[in-house]
């Protein structure tokens, strides 16, 4: 078999064309910047190197040209002030808090802070003192501990002695107050009794109402004075005759039908009000040969009525002794 001594070389393989890129799933169509595939090279020419694929883009993000993006940014910046103005117009009016209320709260807060600070400082000082004392006792020698214990016992004894003295002084004061109160009460009762006897205060109690009638005007000074003495002897504590209080220095003067007590006139019928035991007083008036018999013999009459309560309200002025003085 004959052949060509120089056979034709085999033709170069033709590269497969690159597939079309996948479409972008963006919601809006965006021009694909991927270049068109390179056409097949002619025979005898070297195959062109394929173009590297474009970088992947995020799904749903549309890439727009810079020329179109600049106006959109300016439009957003113009919309933001309008939206802010609309929000401020729709927001409710807010009134600022009155300054006076803040001023009232500030002193309270400052006071609370100051109190808390003082309490914290006091607690810290006490804790430090206790800690220092404990540390000092822990590191002390046995002789020092014995000395401290002796000092504490001596201090305790001294305080107990002071407490006993204070209690004794308190008892003395209580006893003195009790004695003073008792003496004051006794002096008050004595003053009241003397005032009743002297006729400087009104008095009430059981007694007699005695009326002496003298139609003939024959009752004498001795008859009235005898009645006063008999009543006193029977236990009368105080009395009055025709509204005149009878005292220690009372004097009966005048003539029958014109009698006077302490230089004040009295007229028939003579009314005698006396405080004392009603039965004893009436018995003293009715003894044979006594006041009632004497007045009856002179043509007069005596009416006696016992009572559970009679009032002696006539008063005498307090007489100041001219010569007598208390014996110290």
C-alpha positions as CSV (number, residue, x, y, z in Angstrom):
1,X,0.0,0.0,0.0
2,X,1.3,3.4,-1.0
3,X,0.8,6.4,1.0
4,X,1.9,10.0,1.4
5,X,5.3,10.0,3.0
6,X,4.2,13.1,5.0
7,X,0.7,12.6,6.3
8,X,-1.4,15.6,7.3
9,X,-1.4,16.3,11.0
10,X,-4.6,15.6,13.0
11,X,-6.8,18.6,13.5
12,X,-6.8,20.2,17.0
13,X,-9.8,19.4,19.2
14,X,-12.4,22.1,19.3
15,X,-13.3,23.2,23.0
16,X,-16.9,22.9,24.0
17,X,-18.7,26.2,24.4
18,X,-19.4,27.4,27.9
19,X,-22.9,27.0,29.2
20,X,-25.0,30.1,29.7
21,X,-25.0,31.3,33.3
22,X,-28.0,30.6,35.5
23,X,-30.5,33.5,35.8
24,X,-30.5,35.6,39.0
25,X,-33.5,34.9,41.3
26,X,-33.8,38.6,42.1
27,X,-37.4,39.8,42.2
28,X,-36.7,42.5,39.6
29,X,-34.8,41.8,36.3
30,X,-31.3,43.1,36.5
31,X,-29.0,43.2,33.4
32,X,-26.5,40.4,33.6
33,X,-23.0,41.7,33.5
34,X,-21.5,38.3,32.5
35,X,-19.9,38.6,29.1
36,X,-21.2,36.6,26.2
37,X,-19.5,33.3,25.6
38,X,-16.4,33.3,23.4
39,X,-17.1,31.9,19.9
40,X,-15.4,28.7,18.8
41,X,-11.9,29.3,17.4
42,X,-11.1,28.6,13.9
43,X,-9.1,25.5,13.1
44,X,-5.4,25.8,13.5
45,X,-5.9,28.6,16.2
46,X,-5.2,28.1,19.8
47,X,-8.1,27.9,22.1
48,X,-8.9,31.0,24.0
49,X,-8.8,30.8,27.8
50,X,-12.2,30.7,29.4
51,X,-13.4,33.9,31.2
52,X,-13.5,33.3,35.1
53,X,-17.1,33.1,36.4
54,X,-18.6,36.1,38.1
55,X,-18.7,36.2,42.0
56,X,-22.0,34.9,43.4
57,X,-24.5,37.4,44.6
58,X,-26.8,37.1,47.6
59,X,-30.3,35.9,46.8
60,X,-32.9,38.6,46.6
61,X,-30.4,41.5,46.5
62,X,-30.5,43.4,43.3
63,X,-27.4,45.1,42.1
64,X,-28.1,48.4,40.5
65,X,-25.8,50.7,38.7
66,X,-24.2,53.5,40.7
67,X,-25.8,56.0,38.5
68,X,-29.3,54.8,39.6
69,X,-28.3,54.3,43.3
70,X,-27.3,58.0,43.9
71,X,-30.7,59.5,43.3
72,X,-32.4,56.9,45.6
73,X,-30.1,57.8,48.5
74,X,-30.9,61.4,48.1
75,X,-34.7,60.6,48.0
76,X,-34.4,58.6,51.3
77,X,-32.5,61.5,53.0
78,X,-35.3,63.8,51.9
79,X,-38.0,61.5,53.2
80,X,-36.4,61.1,56.7
81,X,-37.0,64.8,57.9
82,X,-40.6,64.7,56.6
83,X,-41.3,61.5,58.6
84,X,-39.7,62.9,61.7
85,X,-41.8,66.1,61.4
86,X,-45.0,64.0,61.0
87,X,-44.1,61.9,64.0
88,X,-43.6,64.9,66.1
89,X,-46.9,66.4,65.0
90,X,-48.8,63.2,65.8
91,X,-47.1,62.6,69.2
92,X,-49.1,63.8,72.3
93,X,-48.0,67.0,73.9
94,X,-45.7,66.2,76.9
95,X,-45.6,68.8,79.6
96,X,-42.3,69.0,81.4
97,X,-42.3,68.3,85.1
98,X,-42.7,71.4,87.2
99,X,-39.4,72.4,88.7
100,X,-40.9,72.9,92.2
101,X,-41.6,69.2,92.5
102,X,-38.0,68.3,91.8
103,X,-36.9,70.8,94.3
104,X,-39.1,69.2,96.9
105,X,-37.8,65.7,96.2
106,X,-34.2,66.7,96.2
107,X,-33.9,67.6,100.0
108,X,-35.7,64.4,100.9
109,X,-33.3,62.3,98.8
110,X,-30.3,64.2,100.2
111,X,-31.6,63.7,103.8
112,X,-32.1,59.9,103.2
113,X,-28.6,59.7,101.7
114,X,-27.1,61.5,104.7
115,X,-28.9,59.2,107.2
116,X,-27.8,56.1,105.4
117,X,-24.3,57.4,105.2
118,X,-24.2,58.1,109.0
119,X,-25.6,54.6,109.7
120,X,-23.1,52.9,107.5
121,X,-20.3,54.9,109.1
122,X,-21.4,54.0,112.6
123,X,-21.8,50.3,111.8
124,X,-18.3,50.4,110.2
125,X,-16.8,52.1,113.3
126,X,-18.4,49.6,115.7
127,X,-17.3,46.6,113.5
128,X,-13.7,48.0,113.4
129,X,-13.7,48.5,117.2
130,X,-15.0,45.0,117.9
131,X,-12.5,43.5,115.5
132,X,-9.6,45.4,117.0
133,X,-10.7,44.4,120.5
134,X,-11.0,40.7,119.5
135,X,-7.6,40.8,117.9
136,X,-6.0,42.5,120.9
137,X,-7.4,39.9,123.3
138,X,-6.4,37.1,121.0
139,X,-2.8,38.2,120.9
140,X,-2.6,39.2,124.6
141,X,-0.5,37.2,127.1
142,X,-2.0,35.3,130.0
143,X,-0.8,37.8,132.5
144,X,-2.5,40.6,130.5
145,X,-5.8,38.7,130.3
146,X,-5.8,38.1,134.1
147,X,-5.2,41.8,134.7
148,X,-8.0,42.8,132.3
149,X,-10.3,40.4,134.0
150,X,-9.4,41.8,137.4
151,X,-10.1,45.3,136.2
152,X,-13.4,44.3,134.8
153,X,-14.4,42.7,138.1
154,X,-13.4,45.8,140.0
155,X,-15.4,48.0,137.6
156,X,-18.4,45.7,138.1
157,X,-18.1,46.0,141.8
158,X,-17.9,49.8,141.6
159,X,-20.9,50.0,139.4
160,X,-22.9,47.7,141.7
161,X,-22.0,49.9,144.6
162,X,-23.2,53.0,142.7
163,X,-26.4,51.2,141.8
164,X,-27.0,50.3,145.5
165,X,-26.4,53.9,146.6
166,X,-28.8,55.2,144.0
167,X,-31.5,52.8,145.1
168,X,-31.0,53.8,148.7
169,X,-31.2,57.5,147.7
170,X,-34.4,56.7,145.8
171,X,-36.0,55.0,148.8
172,X,-35.1,57.9,151.0
173,X,-36.6,60.3,148.5
174,X,-39.8,58.2,148.4
175,X,-39.9,58.0,152.1
176,X,-39.4,61.8,152.4
177,X,-42.0,62.4,149.8
178,X,-44.4,60.1,151.6
179,X,-43.7,61.8,154.9
180,X,-44.0,65.2,153.3
181,X,-47.3,64.2,151.6
182,X,-48.7,62.9,154.9
183,X,-47.6,66.0,156.8
184,X,-49.1,68.2,154.1
185,X,-52.4,66.3,154.2
186,X,-52.5,66.6,158.0
187,X,-51.8,70.3,157.9
188,X,-54.5,70.8,155.3
189,X,-57.0,68.9,157.4
190,X,-56.0,70.9,160.5
191,X,-56.4,74.1,158.6
192,X,-59.9,73.1,157.4
193,X,-60.9,72.2,161.0
194,X,-59.6,75.5,162.3
195,X,-61.3,77.4,159.5
196,X,-64.6,75.7,160.5
197,X,-64.2,76.5,164.2
198,X,-63.2,80.1,163.5
199,X,-66.1,80.5,161.1
200,X,-64.0,81.5,158.0
201,X,-65.5,78.8,155.8
202,X,-69.0,77.5,155.3
203,X,-69.9,74.1,156.8
204,X,-72.6,71.5,156.5
205,X,-73.6,68.3,158.3
206,X,-76.2,66.8,160.6
207,X,-77.5,69.0,163.4
208,X,-80.5,71.0,164.8
209,X,-82.7,73.8,163.7
210,X,-83.9,75.6,166.8
211,X,-86.3,78.6,166.9
212,X,-86.7,80.7,170.0
213,X,-89.9,82.9,170.2
214,X,-90.0,85.9,172.6
215,X,-93.4,87.6,172.2
216,X,-93.1,89.5,175.4
217,X,-89.5,90.6,174.8
218,X,-88.3,89.0,178.0
219,X,-85.4,86.9,176.7
220,X,-82.2,88.1,178.2
221,X,-78.6,88.1,177.2
222,X,-78.0,85.3,179.8
223,X,-80.6,83.1,178.0
224,X,-79.0,83.4,174.6
225,X,-75.5,83.0,176.0
226,X,-76.6,80.0,178.0
227,X,-78.0,78.3,174.9
228,X,-74.7,78.9,173.0
229,X,-72.6,77.4,175.9
230,X,-74.9,74.4,176.4
231,X,-74.7,73.6,172.6
232,X,-70.9,73.8,172.7
233,X,-70.8,71.6,175.7
234,X,-73.0,69.0,173.9
235,X,-70.6,68.7,171.0
236,X,-71.7,71.5,168.6
237,X,-68.9,72.1,166.1
238,X,-70.2,75.4,164.6
239,X,-73.4,77.4,164.7
240,X,-75.0,80.7,163.6
241,X,-77.7,82.8,165.3
242,X,-79.9,85.0,163.0
243,X,-77.3,84.8,160.2
244,X,-74.4,85.7,162.5
245,X,-71.6,83.2,162.7
246,X,-70.6,82.3,166.3
247,X,-66.9,82.2,166.9
248,X,-64.5,82.0,169.8
249,X,-64.6,85.7,170.5
250,X,-68.3,86.2,169.9
251,X,-70.1,88.4,172.4
252,X,-73.8,88.7,173.3
253,X,-74.9,92.2,174.5
254,X,-78.0,94.4,174.8
255,X,-81.2,94.5,176.7
256,X,-84.3,92.2,176.6
257,X,-86.1,92.8,173.3
258,X,-82.9,94.6,171.9
259,X,-80.2,91.9,171.9
260,X,-77.0,92.2,169.9
261,X,-74.3,89.6,168.9
262,X,-70.9,91.0,167.9
263,X,-72.5,94.4,167.9
264,X,-75.1,93.3,165.3
265,X,-78.8,93.4,166.3
266,X,-80.9,90.2,166.4
267,X,-84.7,90.0,166.5
268,X,-87.4,87.6,167.6
269,X,-87.9,84.8,166.6
270,X,-84.2,83.9,167.0
271,X,-83.1,81.2,164.6
272,X,-80.2,79.0,165.7
273,X,-78.6,76.6,163.2
274,X,-76.0,74.2,164.8
275,X,-74.0,71.3,163.4
276,X,-73.3,68.3,165.7
277,X,-75.0,65.1,166.9
278,X,-78.7,65.9,166.7
279,X,-79.7,63.6,169.6
280,X,-77.0,64.9,172.0
281,X,-77.8,68.6,171.1
282,X,-81.5,68.2,171.7
283,X,-80.9,66.3,175.0
284,X,-78.7,69.2,176.2
285,X,-81.4,71.7,175.4
286,X,-84.2,69.8,177.3
287,X,-82.4,69.0,180.6
288,X,-84.5,70.1,183.6
289,X,-83.7,73.7,184.6
290,X,-81.9,74.2,181.3
291,X,-82.3,76.6,178.4
292,X,-85.8,75.5,177.3
293,X,-87.2,75.7,180.9
294,X,-85.7,79.1,181.5
295,X,-87.2,80.6,178.3
296,X,-90.6,79.0,178.9
297,X,-90.7,80.6,182.4
298,X,-90.2,84.0,180.7
299,X,-93.1,83.6,178.4
300,X,-91.1,82.4,175.4
301,X,-91.2,79.1,173.5
302,X,-88.5,76.9,171.9
303,X,-89.0,74.6,168.8
304,X,-86.3,72.1,168.0
305,X,-86.1,70.0,164.8
306,X,-83.4,67.5,164.1
307,X,-82.0,67.2,160.5
308,X,-79.5,65.0,158.7
309,X,-78.1,68.0,156.8
310,X,-78.0,71.6,157.9
311,X,-76.0,74.4,156.3
312,X,-74.0,77.0,158.3
313,X,-73.0,79.5,155.6
314,X,-72.5,82.7,157.6
315,X,-68.8,83.7,157.7
316,X,-66.6,85.6,160.1
317,X,-63.6,87.7,159.2
318,X,-60.3,86.2,160.1
319,X,-59.1,87.9,163.2
320,X,-55.3,88.6,163.5
321,X,-54.0,88.2,167.1
322,X,-52.7,91.4,168.5
323,X,-50.5,90.0,171.3
324,X,-50.3,86.3,170.9
325,X,-47.5,84.7,168.8
326,X,-46.7,81.1,167.9
327,X,-44.1,79.5,170.2
328,X,-41.1,78.3,168.2
